[in-house]
Amino acid sequence: MRARVLTALALIPPVLAALFCTDEWPLLVLSLILLWLGAQEIDRMIKGKFALPGALIHIALGFASAWLLAAQKLDYRFLATSGAISLALGLLGARMAAQKGSSNLLLDFLAGGWIAGPLLCIAALHVHITPPWWNFQTPVLLAIVPLWAGDTAAIFAGKAFGKHPLAPKISPKKTVEGGIANLVACILAAWGLGTWIGTTLPQSLACGAAAGILGQCGDLFESWVKRKADLKDSGTLLPGHGGIMDRIDSILFTAPAVALILLM
């Protein structure tokens, strides 16, 4: 637990700095790092070799489509839609590869959307905000902060009250009680955060519900893929957490839903 907390404390400041800065470059650099490391972990989980090129192609197609559609002006709504579609394709590719226990060029390409799609959606939320140089009320927070609150609530509620397994064959430590606490905490956090950011109450509650439900689905999906690959963690880069995908699996499912709720 100590290593987990220290790793989180080290990662949170640079991530928030990239999100708060309204210039695109810090977020672009962070996204490329996540893309590079996360795609390699996806390759490891699905026994593939080309998830990184696939992820880059997903992102390139998303930006190119938005650029052309908006006559050389980035259309963030279309970008969010492209990201959601890329995620769906990525999950399809990863699921098929995990079931087969092997991959091929097509499945590798599709699986790249698992990480590329959500990054497109985060980019869509980021370009939607306006200067000044720093904006601490960025809507991207609604795709991330409620998940932190939900994870914390699930840990404490699961230890204190957890009796009924949520998905024993996939993640034996997760409980129904922890899952409920996760959902409630996500909704409450999104409600308070949305009030500060300036989103409407229905949008805030919808983002919280998306985080509480889809975030847990993202965690369980990655756990299922790892079990198929006979892996405990997606990687070893982050002490106490495992790999990059272990840390962002919930965000990958939540970001497209939040982007569509806020932008569409």
Steps between C-alpha positions, in 0.01 A plus 500: 500500500787739582654454155159549339442830682851633429470415130165677480639808673787512252277464194208728587682840482641464143169356374298788648753753369455367145122516536491847657726650233282617210789468256478167316867400525518370859195280449633385161831394654324322787263326254788377284676357805183322609439381147850358463505321834136395505506353148803288590309364798200427278733305271618302800147422615367391160828342384522742209771718347334794326263670745717814506482562120130421520450754778688766305284432194182528709611840630615622159168404341305668779686829472501493118127437486424781744736733314341432162144506632549841658680644196839511671360588838503229765146384574503371856156336476607286207829430675313367804283281276808368320655418837195308616495298176873430529451374856220267387723360226786467746292299744380275218855433386633439851210272588539287188877476543466410870246228423721350230812526712679652201478798271541603137560826318130594485432427867818687598385803303153489657641449851698823468170686527467382860741776606489730195124559508482635856803723437312652206207568731721665760649713221147598395418615854830684525471697174145591599626717786620855444800708618648646723821298524378310809146376547438314825136440409567275204217254424760224454498472880152345482652202319768447764435639850172310566689178424756584770219559748327179394814287531570635849142440616501148354818407687373614839142375452621167365726443801236611750180354356593285200340154511360433153748450213436724199679294236680213678634334185654824371593703806449305826571796731224723362168497686148617427516727804821657374347543155198682644725727707704568187189606305365722777838669552540561127160666477559717807846602381371585152214698650732718706760527226239586238364779719850650518574454128162633390334199338128445542373271773374231256838501322691474827288213628522322165880533504509364854281204408715433193814505715346274763369243253733512202811553713438170675421334167835622366680355800323166465558484125875547542502242780324254269754556221787454747349175630474370145869583455585353844638834621459663840584851380523662157854614585741584780570868436296645789581367849185398684286533187656274238505643149362808326187314391438389859494865603287643216267209416203675664573834331510332159137394535382820668661771283295435182172500693586824683611664175174409327291614800671839520557573132202355318 
